[in-house]
Amino acid sequence: MTGLALGLIVPPTNTVNEAEWRAALSTDVTVRVARMPLHDDLASEHGRGILIADLAATARPLIQAGADAIAYGCTAGSLIHPPDWLPETLSRALGRPCAATAPALVQAARQLGVRRVAVATPYHAALNEHEADFLADCGLEVVQIDGLGIGAGGPHEYIQIAKLPPERIERLALDTAAAGGDALLLSCTDLPTRMLHDKLEQVLGRPVISSNQATLWATLKAAGQDTTRITWGALMKA
């Protein structure tokens, strides 16, 4: 992966995705980051058109700075059907391989042969329900989805996610995983989980797939890169 540069687009308050990627990658891979406001309308053709236009405008300076591949690192902002639509449409618009978080979670589960998932999130109930519907429509059975309620009072609450203590995240993960499933999904790119990842896989005896891990995996795969050199759970070795 010598000389590889990855472009990453995250929501305005996200401070975790970039940090977790940099910690996982070798020094010969650079990460160039930009921020873009969240979009509310992802269901209509008009709303999707605005999303792609904003993503393309945000990504072009990253490409000018040498990014070889682009990722949209936002779980909630990429829960769009069909799951391949967003990365494929953005790739055509930019002429670069692209990935997005929600499709990456689905791709990762399929790569690992996972069909039944428990999902832990920091989100509120309405967003969890939306994510559960997305995953189910992609062929994944959601045996349990639990959240911490952040965002119920409005988007201004999302800044709290990155500040969650590790012990609270670990307890959420273990409580959610107790419902079973073939894997545990840790959903949200601003949820700091990398330092818990190996421990959780060892304790649970099953794969753990986080939003940031899956997005990095999908971005490297899209760029034709080998992921097995990266130590970050079972997925990178699959």
LINBEL-V248388 format. One record per residue. PHI is phi in whole degrees, -180 to 180 (* if undefined). Layout:
phi=PHI
phi=PHI
This chain:
phi=*
phi=-62
phi=76
phi=-73
phi=-125
phi=-109
phi=-96
phi=-131
phi=-112
phi=-131
phi=-65
phi=-58
phi=-91
phi=-72
phi=-124
phi=-96
phi=-55
phi=-58
phi=-64
phi=-70
phi=-63
phi=-62
phi=-68
phi=-87
phi=-92
phi=-73
phi=-70
phi=-89
phi=-117
phi=-104
phi=-121
phi=-116
phi=-119
phi=-136
phi=-119
phi=-142
phi=-59
phi=-69
phi=-114
phi=-88
phi=-96
phi=-111
phi=-90
phi=-88
phi=-62
phi=-63
phi=-63
phi=-67
phi=-63
phi=-65
phi=-59
phi=-63
phi=-62
phi=-69
phi=-63
phi=-64
phi=-64
phi=-72
phi=-78
phi=-60
phi=-63
phi=-67
phi=-67
phi=-61
phi=-85
phi=103
phi=-65
phi=-87
phi=-149
phi=-125
phi=-125
phi=-97
phi=-90
phi=-152
phi=-70
phi=-61
phi=-79
phi=-127
phi=-80
phi=-124
phi=-102
phi=-69
phi=-62
phi=-82
phi=-61
phi=-65
phi=-64
phi=-70
phi=-66
phi=-67
phi=-61
phi=-65
phi=-68
phi=-104
phi=68
phi=-137
phi=-64
phi=-133
phi=-140
phi=-145
phi=-67
phi=-60
phi=-60
phi=-65
phi=-61
phi=-67
phi=-61
phi=-64
phi=-61
phi=-65
phi=-60
phi=-91
phi=71
phi=-86
phi=-121
phi=-121
phi=-130
phi=-100
phi=-128
phi=-110
phi=-139
phi=-90
phi=-79
phi=-86
phi=-61
phi=-65
phi=-70
phi=-61
phi=-63
phi=-63
phi=-66
phi=-61
phi=-64
phi=-59
phi=-65
phi=-64
phi=-66
phi=-91
phi=93
phi=-102
phi=-82
phi=-92
phi=-80
phi=-165
phi=-135
phi=-126
phi=-135
phi=-102
phi=85
phi=-71
phi=103
phi=-62
phi=-91
phi=129
phi=-61
phi=-63
phi=-77
phi=-62
phi=-64
phi=-71
phi=-62
phi=-65
phi=-93
phi=-64
phi=-71
phi=-56
phi=-66
phi=-71
phi=-66
phi=-62
phi=-63
phi=-59
phi=-62
phi=-68
phi=-64
phi=-69
phi=-65
phi=-62
phi=-74
phi=103
phi=101
phi=-82
phi=-158
phi=-109
phi=-99
phi=-105
phi=-101
phi=125
phi=-76
phi=-102
phi=-92
phi=-77
phi=-129
phi=-58
phi=-71
phi=-95
phi=-59
phi=-63
phi=-61
phi=-65
phi=-64
phi=-67
phi=-68
phi=-84
phi=69
phi=-151
phi=-64
phi=-118
phi=-120
phi=-101
phi=-59
phi=-70
phi=-62
phi=-64
phi=-67
phi=-64
phi=-56
phi=-66
phi=-67
phi=-65
phi=-63
phi=-63
phi=-86
phi=75
phi=-101
phi=-80
phi=-94
phi=-72
phi=-77
phi=-97
phi=-90
phi=-162
phi=81
phi=-62
phi=-58
phi=-65
phi=-98
phi=-79
